[in-house]
Amino acid sequence: MHPLPAMILVSSLMTSTSLMAFSSNWLLTWMLLEINTMVILPIMARTQSPRAVEACAKYFIIQSVAATTYLFSGLLNVFSSGNWNLFEASQSFAVALATLGLSLKLGLAPMHSWMPEVLQGIDLLTGLLMSTIQKIAPIIALLTVPNIFPALAMIVGIISIAIGGWAGLNQTQVRKVLAYSSIAHMGWFVSVIVMSQIVAVQTVVIYIFMTSSIFLMLKLNLVHTIHKLGASWAKTPVLAMITPIILLSLAGLPPLSGFSPKMMILREYTQHDLALPATLMAMLALLSLYFYLRMAYAMGLTVYPAPATALATWRPSPSTPVAAPLSVASTSGMMMMPMTPAMTIYLMR
């Protein structure tokens, strides 16, 4: 893609996402969500391969249905209250419908089946945008919608955690594994959104940094299947040591960064006398742990079955475009655990 249209598309994506944080009008938030969708479509189809075009068409149809559902919920609220203010939504059915529309945009279960197929059809950098930045606008809208039913959020979250862990067990394509990982992490986010929005924001921030580092590592090593992760030792040995730590952090193992959001979410559940859902969520997290361990084992403890004929590259070439963002994302992802108390104090202001 030419640099000029790429710059216009990326700046439009950033602008619409930033404006979501300052908008309280139901119609304006719908327009910003539509801008996000229209901007990402040319980026997804830029490779012009049949799989990318198919993924682009699937994504457009799903996002159109989700946006229509969200707009219809806003119209229902206007008909009942005469108010477009999102903070003052009072019609319960409209709030539930808006929650379902935004859940479809985020790929939450049971409306998740489109996400692994779309992510598998696009390249890794576009998949990084779709898994991180593209989710920020629906997340902000979901944080803005008031009076969300706690039972609905908890049920959608637990189902997403279960399906994200269960369906990722037998996958060999890393993009599908990351798609189901995104579904599970969004389930953790939506399960706590009613109890504590501060914990929900922390969950999203830590997820974005860790997922960005994994996508950039895969792009740097040109890895598309789990079996090819074993060749990382010959390409980038330093990354082959760091990436298993980030993968285990995504799994939520202590004392890594991914453990803190899960610990805080389970603490919120126990404080609200919801010990049974908290126990169920902790047990379902073990499903995701399996395929994270599988990827970490394939990368850190196996050697690719071919002799390395070249010297090991101990650091990426300065001309590699993903080297700088990869170093920032991986360092931030590993340092989020000690930074969690400071982040909590900042968000509570």
C-alpha positions as CSV (number, residue, x, y, z in Angstrom):
1,M,0.0,0.0,0.0
2,H,1.2,3.5,-0.9
3,P,2.4,5.5,2.2
4,L,-0.1,8.3,1.7
5,P,-3.3,6.3,1.8
6,A,-1.8,4.2,4.6
7,M,-1.2,7.3,6.6
8,I,-4.7,8.6,6.0
9,L,-6.3,5.3,7.0
10,V,-4.2,4.9,10.2
11,S,-4.7,8.5,11.2
12,S,-8.5,8.1,10.7
13,L,-8.4,5.0,12.8
14,M,-6.6,6.7,15.6
15,T,-8.8,9.8,15.4
16,S,-12.1,7.9,15.5
17,T,-10.8,5.7,18.4
18,S,-9.7,8.8,20.4
19,L,-13.0,10.6,19.8
20,M,-14.9,7.6,21.3
21,A,-13.5,8.5,24.7
22,F,-15.1,12.0,24.6
23,S,-18.4,11.2,23.0
24,S,-21.7,10.7,24.9
25,N,-24.1,10.9,22.0
26,W,-25.5,7.5,20.9
27,L,-25.6,8.5,17.3
28,L,-22.1,9.9,17.3
29,T,-20.6,6.8,18.9
30,W,-22.4,4.7,16.2
31,M,-20.8,7.0,13.5
32,L,-17.3,6.6,15.0
33,L,-17.8,2.8,15.1
34,E,-18.7,2.8,11.5
35,I,-15.6,4.9,10.6
36,N,-13.5,2.4,12.4
37,T,-15.0,-0.4,10.3
38,M,-14.7,1.5,7.0
39,V,-11.0,2.3,7.7
40,I,-9.9,-1.2,8.6
41,L,-11.4,-2.8,5.4
42,P,-8.9,-1.4,2.9
43,I,-6.1,-2.4,5.2
44,M,-7.4,-6.0,5.4
45,A,-7.8,-6.3,1.6
46,R,-4.5,-4.7,0.7
47,T,-2.8,-8.0,-0.1
48,Q,-5.5,-8.8,-2.7
49,S,-5.4,-12.5,-2.1
50,P,-8.7,-14.5,-2.2
51,R,-8.5,-15.3,1.5
52,A,-8.0,-11.7,2.5
53,V,-10.9,-10.6,0.3
54,E,-13.1,-13.3,1.8
55,A,-12.0,-12.3,5.4
56,C,-12.7,-8.6,4.5
57,A,-16.3,-9.5,3.2
58,K,-17.0,-11.6,6.4
59,Y,-15.8,-8.8,8.6
60,F,-17.8,-6.2,6.8
61,I,-21.1,-8.2,7.1
62,I,-20.6,-9.0,10.8
63,Q,-19.6,-5.4,11.7
64,S,-22.6,-4.1,9.7
65,V,-25.0,-6.3,11.7
66,A,-23.4,-5.3,15.0
67,A,-23.6,-1.6,14.1
68,T,-27.2,-1.9,13.0
69,T,-28.1,-3.6,16.3
70,Y,-26.3,-0.9,18.2
71,L,-28.1,1.9,16.3
72,F,-31.5,0.1,16.7
73,S,-30.9,0.0,20.5
74,G,-30.2,3.8,20.4
75,L,-33.5,4.4,18.5
76,L,-35.4,2.3,21.0
77,N,-34.0,4.4,23.8
78,V,-34.9,7.6,22.0
79,F,-38.4,6.5,21.4
80,S,-38.9,5.7,25.1
81,S,-37.0,8.7,26.6
82,G,-36.5,11.2,23.8
83,N,-32.8,11.4,24.7
84,W,-29.7,10.6,22.7
85,N,-27.4,10.8,25.7
86,L,-25.6,7.5,26.2
87,F,-25.0,8.1,29.9
88,E,-28.7,8.4,30.5
89,A,-29.9,5.3,28.8
90,S,-32.9,4.1,30.8
91,Q,-34.7,1.6,28.5
92,S,-33.5,-1.9,29.7
93,F,-34.2,-3.7,26.4
94,A,-32.2,-1.0,24.6
95,V,-29.2,-1.4,27.0
96,A,-29.3,-5.2,26.6
97,L,-29.5,-4.9,22.8
98,A,-26.5,-2.4,22.8
99,T,-24.5,-4.8,24.9
100,L,-25.2,-7.7,22.5
101,G,-24.3,-5.5,19.5
102,L,-21.0,-4.4,21.0
103,S,-20.3,-8.0,22.1
104,L,-20.7,-9.1,18.4
105,K,-18.1,-6.4,17.5
106,L,-15.7,-7.7,20.1
107,G,-16.2,-11.3,19.0
108,L,-17.5,-12.4,22.4
109,A,-19.2,-15.8,22.6
110,P,-21.6,-17.1,21.5
111,M,-21.2,-14.6,18.7
112,H,-17.5,-15.4,18.2
113,S,-17.3,-17.8,15.2
114,W,-16.4,-15.0,12.7
115,M,-13.2,-13.9,14.4
116,P,-10.9,-17.0,14.0
117,E,-11.8,-17.2,10.3
118,V,-11.3,-13.5,9.7
119,L,-8.0,-13.4,11.6
120,Q,-6.8,-16.5,9.7
121,G,-7.4,-14.9,6.3
122,I,-5.4,-11.7,6.9
123,D,-1.7,-11.0,7.5
124,L,-0.1,-10.7,11.0
125,L,0.2,-6.9,11.1
126,T,-3.5,-6.4,10.1
127,G,-4.4,-9.1,12.6
128,L,-2.5,-7.1,15.2
129,L,-4.7,-4.0,14.4
130,M,-7.9,-6.1,14.5
131,S,-7.0,-7.7,17.8
132,T,-5.9,-4.6,19.7
133,I,-6.6,-1.1,18.3
134,Q,-9.8,-2.1,16.5
135,K,-11.2,-3.3,19.8
136,I,-10.7,-0.1,21.7
137,A,-13.7,1.8,20.3
138,P,-16.2,-1.0,21.1
139,I,-14.6,-1.4,24.5
140,I,-15.0,2.3,25.3
141,A,-18.6,2.2,24.1
142,L,-19.2,-0.8,26.3
143,L,-17.7,1.0,29.3
144,T,-19.9,4.0,28.6
145,V,-23.2,2.1,28.4
146,P,-24.9,2.3,31.8
147,N,-27.1,-0.2,33.6
148,I,-25.7,-3.3,32.0
149,F,-27.3,-6.4,33.4
150,P,-24.7,-8.1,35.7
151,A,-26.1,-11.5,34.9
152,L,-25.8,-10.9,31.1
153,A,-22.2,-9.7,31.4
154,M,-21.2,-12.6,33.7
155,I,-22.8,-15.2,31.4
156,V,-21.2,-13.8,28.3
157,G,-17.9,-13.6,30.0
158,I,-17.9,-17.1,31.3
159,I,-19.0,-18.6,28.0
160,S,-16.3,-16.6,26.2
161,I,-13.6,-17.9,28.6
162,A,-14.8,-21.4,28.1
163,I,-15.0,-21.3,24.3
164,G,-11.8,-19.4,24.0
165,G,-10.0,-22.0,25.9
166,W,-11.8,-25.1,24.6
167,A,-11.7,-24.3,20.9
168,G,-8.1,-23.3,20.9
169,L,-6.8,-26.7,22.2
170,N,-6.5,-28.5,18.8
171,Q,-5.4,-25.5,16.7
172,T,-2.0,-25.5,14.8
173,Q,-2.3,-22.1,13.2
174,V,-1.0,-19.4,15.5
175,R,-3.4,-16.8,14.2
176,K,-6.4,-19.0,15.2
177,V,-4.8,-19.6,18.5
178,L,-4.4,-15.9,19.1
179,A,-8.0,-15.4,17.9
180,Y,-9.3,-17.8,20.6
181,S,-6.9,-16.2,23.1
182,S,-8.6,-12.8,22.3
183,I,-12.0,-14.3,22.8
184,A,-11.0,-15.6,26.2
185,H,-9.4,-12.3,27.3
186,M,-12.4,-10.3,26.2
187,G,-14.5,-12.7,28.3
188,W,-12.4,-11.8,31.4
189,F,-12.9,-8.1,30.5
190,V,-16.6,-8.2,30.1
191,S,-17.1,-10.4,33.2
192,V,-15.9,-7.6,35.5
193,I,-17.1,-4.6,33.6
194,V,-20.2,-4.1,35.9
195,M,-18.2,-4.6,39.2
196,S,-15.1,-2.5,38.5
197,Q,-14.4,-0.6,35.4
198,I,-10.9,0.2,36.7
199,V,-10.0,-3.5,36.7
200,A,-11.6,-3.9,33.3
201,V,-9.4,-1.1,31.8
202,Q,-6.3,-2.7,33.4
203,T,-7.2,-6.0,31.9
204,V,-7.5,-4.5,28.4
205,V,-4.2,-2.5,28.7
206,I,-2.2,-5.5,29.8
207,Y,-3.8,-7.7,27.1
208,I,-2.9,-5.2,24.4
209,F,0.8,-5.0,25.3
210,M,1.2,-8.7,25.6
211,T,-0.7,-9.5,22.4
212,S,1.2,-6.9,20.4
213,S,4.5,-8.4,21.4
214,I,3.4,-11.9,20.3
215,F,2.1,-10.7,16.9
216,L,5.2,-8.6,16.2
217,M,7.4,-11.6,17.2
218,L,5.5,-13.8,14.7
219,K,5.9,-11.2,12.0
220,L,9.6,-10.9,12.6
221,N,10.2,-14.6,12.4
222,L,7.6,-15.2,9.7
223,V,5.8,-17.9,11.7
224,H,2.3,-19.1,10.8
225,T,2.1,-22.5,12.5
226,I,3.0,-23.8,15.9
227,H,5.4,-26.3,14.4
228,K,7.6,-23.6,12.9
229,L,8.1,-21.9,16.2
230,G,11.1,-24.2,16.8
231,A,13.0,-22.4,14.1
232,S,13.1,-19.2,16.3
233,W,16.3,-20.3,18.1
234,A,18.2,-20.1,14.8
235,K,16.7,-16.8,13.8
236,T,16.3,-14.7,17.0
237,P,17.6,-16.5,20.1
238,V,16.9,-13.6,22.4
239,L,13.3,-13.5,21.3
240,A,13.1,-17.3,21.7
241,M,13.9,-16.7,25.4
242,I,11.6,-13.8,26.0
243,T,8.5,-14.9,24.1
244,P,7.7,-18.0,26.3
245,I,7.6,-15.7,29.3
246,I,5.1,-13.5,27.5
247,L,3.1,-16.5,26.5
248,L,3.0,-17.8,30.1
249,S,2.0,-14.3,31.1
250,L,-0.9,-14.4,28.7
251,A,-1.9,-17.7,30.4
252,G,-2.0,-15.8,33.8
253,L,0.7,-17.7,35.7
254,P,2.2,-15.9,38.7
255,P,4.3,-13.8,39.1
256,L,4.0,-12.6,35.5
257,S,2.0,-9.6,34.3
258,G,-1.0,-11.5,33.1
259,F,-1.6,-12.9,36.6
260,S,-2.6,-9.5,38.0
261,P,-5.8,-8.8,36.0
262,K,-7.1,-12.3,36.6
263,M,-6.3,-12.1,40.3
264,M,-8.1,-8.7,40.6
265,I,-11.1,-10.0,38.7
266,L,-11.4,-13.1,40.9
267,R,-11.0,-10.8,44.0
268,E,-13.9,-8.7,42.7
269,Y,-16.1,-11.8,42.3
270,T,-15.3,-13.1,45.8
271,Q,-16.0,-9.7,47.3
272,H,-19.4,-9.8,45.7
273,D,-20.1,-13.3,47.2
274,L,-19.8,-15.0,43.8
275,A,-17.5,-17.8,44.8
276,L,-18.9,-20.3,42.4
277,P,-18.5,-18.2,39.2
278,A,-15.0,-17.2,40.3
279,T,-14.1,-20.9,40.8
280,L,-15.5,-21.8,37.4
281,M,-13.5,-19.0,35.7
282,A,-10.3,-20.0,37.4
283,M,-10.8,-23.6,36.3
284,L,-11.7,-22.6,32.7
285,A,-8.4,-20.6,32.6
286,L,-6.6,-23.9,32.7
287,L,-7.9,-24.7,29.2
288,S,-6.1,-21.6,27.8
289,L,-3.0,-22.5,29.7
290,Y,-2.6,-25.7,27.7
291,F,-2.2,-24.1,24.3
292,Y,0.0,-21.3,25.7
293,L,2.3,-24.0,27.2
294,R,2.2,-25.8,23.9
295,M,3.4,-22.7,22.1
296,A,6.0,-22.0,24.8
297,Y,7.3,-25.5,24.6
298,A,7.5,-25.5,20.8
299,M,9.4,-22.3,20.9
300,G,11.7,-22.6,23.9
301,L,12.3,-26.3,24.3
302,T,12.4,-27.8,20.8
303,V,14.8,-27.4,17.9
304,Y,13.5,-27.2,14.3
305,P,14.4,-30.5,12.5
306,A,16.8,-28.9,10.0
307,P,20.5,-27.9,10.5
308,A,21.1,-24.2,10.8
309,T,23.5,-23.2,8.1
310,A,23.9,-19.6,9.1
311,L,25.1,-17.8,12.2
312,A,22.5,-16.9,14.8
313,T,21.2,-13.4,14.6
314,W,21.4,-12.2,18.2
315,R,19.6,-8.9,17.4
316,P,17.3,-7.9,14.6
317,S,18.6,-5.8,11.7
318,P,18.1,-2.1,12.2
319,S,16.2,-2.0,9.0
320,T,13.6,-4.4,10.4
321,P,10.4,-2.2,10.8
322,V,8.9,-4.2,13.7
323,A,12.1,-4.3,15.8
324,A,11.4,-1.0,17.7
325,P,7.7,-1.6,18.5
326,L,8.5,-5.2,19.4
327,S,11.0,-4.1,22.0
328,V,8.6,-1.6,23.5
329,A,5.7,-4.0,23.6
330,S,7.7,-6.9,25.0
331,T,9.3,-4.8,27.7
332,S,6.0,-3.2,28.6
333,G,4.3,-6.6,28.7
334,M,6.8,-8.0,31.1
335,M,6.9,-4.9,33.4
336,M,3.1,-4.6,33.8
337,M,3.1,-6.7,37.0
338,P,5.1,-4.2,39.2
339,M,3.3,-1.3,37.5
340,T,-0.2,-2.5,38.3
341,P,-0.5,-0.6,41.7
342,A,0.6,2.6,40.1
343,M,-1.9,2.1,37.2
344,T,-4.7,1.4,39.7
345,I,-3.9,4.6,41.7
346,Y,-3.8,6.7,38.4
347,L,-7.1,5.3,37.2
348,M,-8.8,5.9,40.5
349,R,-8.2,9.6,40.3
